[in-house]
């Protein structure tokens, strides 16, 4: 494991840069990870996806499948990729502070 420093705190991340403890997630982590993922500005639409993923994970303990993410948020897969260039799993889930998804999100 390795660490990234965010707002003066050492945050443990896995080999793919996902935080290892989703309970540490906060706005500072979102902004830092957004910058690392090439997302310069977090819009209301970004937050809609991020908050949906957080809520789903809290309820079910996993990330939703991509089809469900698109259906529930109203965004097409293309729109998700426009917001999160590295995709729903690597980008959106990372920003949402979820563990690295194992399925096809």
N, C-alpha and C positions, 0 to 999 in steps of 0.2 A: 504494500500500500504506500501511497505517497500523500502529500499534503499540499494544499493551496492556501495562501494567506488571503483572507477576505476581511476587511475592516479590522485589521489587527489581530484576527483570530486564525489559528491553524485549523483547517477543515480537512478531515481525512477523505480522500477520494480513491476509487478503485483504479485499475489500469486503464480504463476508458474515460476517466474523469468524472464519474458519477459519485455524488456524495454517498458515503457508506452508512450514514445515520440520517434518514429522512426527517427525523424530528428536529434536526438542526436547521432545517430550511427556513429562510427568511428573504425579505426583499433584497438585501445586500447580495446574497448568493445568486438570486435570479439575475440581478444586473451584472455581476461579475461573469457568470456563465454566459449570459447573452453576449457580452463583449467577446468572450473567447469563441463563441459560435458564429460571430460575424453579424449579430443582430444589433444594429446601432441604436434603435429606438423601440421600446416596448409600448405597443399601442393597446387600446382597449381590446382589440381582437386577440392579441397575444395573451393578455390576461384572461380572456374568456377561455382559451384553450388550456392555459396553465392551471387556472382554478378548477376547470372541469377534471383535468387529470388528477389534481390533488384530492378533490372530493371523491372521485372514483376509487383511487388508491386507498384512501382512508376507509371507504365502505367495503371494498372487496379484497384489499391486500395485494392487488396486481394492477397493471395498466390495462386499459381496454384494448380490444382489437381496433385496428385502424378504421374499419367500416363503422363501428359503433361511435368512435371519436368523431368522425365526419358527420354521421347522422345526428348525434346529440348536440353538436355545436353548430351545425348548419353550414360548415365549411367543406368545400371540396378538398380532395387530396392535393390538388394543384395549389389551392390557397394555403393549405397547411405547409407545403414545401416553400411557398413564397414567404411565409412568415418565419419558418424555421428551416433554413436551407439544408441542414443535415438531416431533415426528416422528422417524422413524429416520434420515433423511438430515440434516436441519438440526440436530437435537438430539443423537441418539446418536453420529453420526459426528463431530460437532464435539467432543463430550466425549472421544471416543476418539482425537482428534488426527489424524484422517484428512483428506486434502485434500477439498475440496467434491466430493461425488459428481456425476458427469455423467449417470448412468443413473437408473433408478428403484429406489432403495434404500428 
